[in-house]
Amino acid sequence: MGVSFLFSDRWTSTELRRALNALLPPDCRVMAIHTMIDDFHARKSAHSRRYRYVIGTDDGSASPFRHPFEWALGRPVRMELLGACARQLAGVHDFEAFSVRGQPRAHHRCDVHLAEWRPRAADRGVEFHIQANRFLHHMVRMLVGTMVDIGLERRPVGDFARLLASRDNQDTSAPAPPQGLYFARVEYPVSAYLEHRPADAVAAS
């Protein structure tokens, strides 16, 4: 995740990163610092964001070491049905049916660059990966909740296309629980960097 702030040029990037990490709590760490253009904004300058949602489908998902960090579904889900839903997400769509009320109508359109389900290692479950130019409040959790209901055969796969074309969120499944959702990364255009962007830099601060 990127953050933006102003700092004195008497600091080098290495010195500033070391100083910040000395002050931050152990569960928060600055991994890299980059010098950006003057009007850079960590949120508004991003051209894509990526989320990952983790689901446990095995009995071990109920373990106290796992269930705080994933959706402990604890039952198999049909991967081919999840994939059939995810493939419909690529491109520009109006996600009003997968958003909470109160957002301006013009702000429901998102351009999805990637949407796919992947199996987790050791048969622990599945992961949903989605990348887009922007996301609506609770959008990923509402998408996952609906797709999992379809994957559990609680509702027909045809519902997904209907909801994607709808402006009504009243028929959307309940959102997936929050503990499975992770903000994976953010990407900024090369033009936002004053210095050469390292090949592995996806978040800037």
C-alpha positions in Angstrom: 0.0 0.0 0.0 1.3 3.4 -0.9 1.2 6.6 1.2 2.4 10.1 0.2 4.0 12.8 2.3 6.5 15.6 2.1 9.9 15.4 3.8 13.1 17.4 3.9 15.7 16.7 1.3 18.3 16.4 4.1 17.0 12.8 4.4 18.2 10.1 2.1 15.6 7.4 1.2 17.6 4.9 3.2 17.8 7.1 6.3 14.1 8.0 6.1 13.0 4.3 5.8 15.1 3.3 8.7 13.8 6.2 10.9 10.1 5.4 10.0 10.5 1.7 10.7 12.0 2.5 14.1 8.8 4.4 15.0 6.2 2.1 13.5 4.5 -0.8 15.3 5.8 -4.3 14.4 2.9 -5.1 12.2 3.5 -2.2 9.9 6.7 -1.7 7.9 8.0 0.7 5.1 9.6 -1.5 2.4 10.7 1.2 -0.1 10.6 4.9 -0.6 10.5 6.7 -4.0 10.7 10.3 -5.0 7.5 11.3 -6.9 6.3 14.2 -9.0 5.0 17.3 -7.1 1.3 16.6 -7.6 1.5 12.9 -6.8 -1.3 11.5 -4.6 -1.1 8.0 -3.3 -4.7 7.2 -3.9 -5.7 9.5 -6.8 -2.5 8.8 -8.9 -2.9 5.0 -8.9 -3.9 3.5 -12.2 -4.7 0.0 -10.8 -5.3 -1.7 -7.5 -5.3 -5.4 -6.7 -7.1 -7.4 -4.0 -6.9 -11.1 -3.0 -9.6 -12.9 -1.2 -8.7 -16.2 0.7 -11.2 -19.0 1.4 -10.6 -22.2 3.4 -12.6 -25.2 2.2 -11.0 -27.9 4.3 -11.7 -28.8 7.9 -8.5 -27.1 9.0 -9.9 -23.7 8.0 -11.6 -23.6 11.4 -8.3 -23.7 13.2 -7.7 -20.7 15.5 -4.4 -20.2 13.6 -6.3 -19.8 10.3 -9.9 -18.7 10.7 -8.9 -15.1 11.7 -7.2 -14.7 8.3 -9.5 -16.3 5.8 -13.1 -17.2 5.2 -13.4 -20.6 7.0 -16.0 -22.0 4.6 -15.1 -25.6 5.5 -16.8 -27.2 2.5 -16.0 -27.8 -1.1 -17.0 -25.3 -3.7 -17.2 -25.9 -7.5 -14.2 -24.3 -9.1 -15.7 -24.4 -12.6 -18.7 -22.3 -11.5 -16.5 -19.8 -9.7 -14.4 -19.5 -12.9 -17.5 -19.0 -15.1 -18.5 -16.0 -13.0 -15.0 -14.5 -12.8 -14.5 -14.6 -16.6 -17.5 -12.3 -17.0 -15.8 -9.5 -15.0 -13.1 -8.4 -17.4 -13.6 -5.0 -18.9 -15.7 -2.0 -18.0 -18.9 -2.7 -16.0 -21.4 -0.8 -13.8 -21.0 -2.5 -10.4 -24.0 -0.8 -8.8 -25.5 -4.2 -7.8 -22.3 -5.0 -6.0 -21.9 -1.8 -4.0 -23.4 -0.3 -0.9 -26.0 2.4 -1.3 -25.0 6.1 -1.1 -22.4 6.3 -3.9 -23.1 8.7 -6.8 -24.4 6.8 -9.8 -21.6 8.0 -12.1 -19.0 6.4 -9.8 -20.2 2.8 -10.2 -18.2 2.1 -13.3 -14.9 0.1 -12.9 -12.5 -1.3 -15.5 -11.4 -4.8 -14.4 -8.0 -5.9 -15.7 -7.9 -9.3 -14.0 -10.4 -11.5 -12.3 -9.6 -15.2 -11.5 -9.9 -17.9 -9.0 -6.9 -20.0 -8.1 -6.5 -23.2 -6.0 -4.5 -22.8 -2.8 -1.6 -25.0 -1.9 -2.1 -28.3 0.0 -5.8 -28.4 -0.9 -6.5 -25.7 1.6 -9.1 -23.9 -0.5 -9.3 -21.2 -3.2 -8.2 -17.6 -3.7 -9.9 -14.9 -5.8 -7.6 -12.3 -7.4 -9.0 -9.1 -8.9 -7.3 -6.0 -10.3 -9.0 -2.9 -11.6 -8.6 0.8 -12.0 -10.9 1.4 -9.0 -13.1 -0.4 -6.5 -16.4 0.5 -4.8 -17.0 0.1 -1.1 -17.5 -3.6 -0.2 -17.4 -4.5 -4.0 -14.9 -7.3 -3.7 -16.7 -8.9 -0.7 -20.1 -8.7 -2.5 -18.7 -10.2 -5.6 -17.1 -13.1 -3.7 -20.2 -13.7 -1.6 -22.4 -14.0 -4.7 -19.8 -16.2 -6.6 -19.4 -18.5 -3.6 -23.2 -19.0 -3.4 -23.1 -19.9 -7.1 -20.2 -22.2 -6.5 -22.1 -23.9 -3.7 -25.1 -24.3 -6.1 -27.3 -22.2 -3.8 -28.2 -20.1 -6.9 -27.8 -20.6 -10.6 -24.7 -19.4 -12.5 -27.0 -17.3 -14.8 -27.7 -15.0 -11.8 -24.2 -13.5 -12.1 -24.7 -12.0 -15.6 -28.1 -10.8 -14.6 -26.7 -9.0 -11.5 -23.8 -7.6 -13.4 -26.3 -5.9 -15.7 -28.5 -4.8 -12.9 -28.7 -1.5 -10.9 -30.3 -3.2 -7.9 -28.2 -4.7 -5.1 -31.2 -6.2 -3.2 -30.8 -9.6 -4.9 -27.0 -9.8 -4.5 -25.8 -12.4 -2.0 -24.6 -11.3 1.4 -21.0 -10.0 1.3 -18.2 -12.4 2.2 -16.7 -11.9 5.7 -14.0 -9.3 6.0 -11.2 -11.5 7.3 -10.5 -13.1 4.0 -9.9 -9.8 2.1 -6.4 -8.5 1.5 -5.2 -5.4 -0.4 -2.4 -6.9 -2.5 -0.8 -4.0 -4.3 -1.2 -0.7 -6.1 0.5 0.4 -9.3 1.4 3.9 -10.5 2.3 5.1 -14.0 6.0 5.5 -14.7 5.5 9.2 -15.3 4.6 9.6 -11.5 8.2 8.8 -10.5 11.0 11.4 -10.5 13.6 8.7 -10.3 13.7 5.5 -12.4 11.1 3.1 -11.0 12.6 -0.3 -10.0 11.1 -3.2 -12.0 9.6 -4.7 -8.8 8.1 -1.4 -7.5 4.3 -1.6 -7.4 3.7 0.8 -4.5 5.2 4.2 -4.0 5.4 6.4 -1.0 
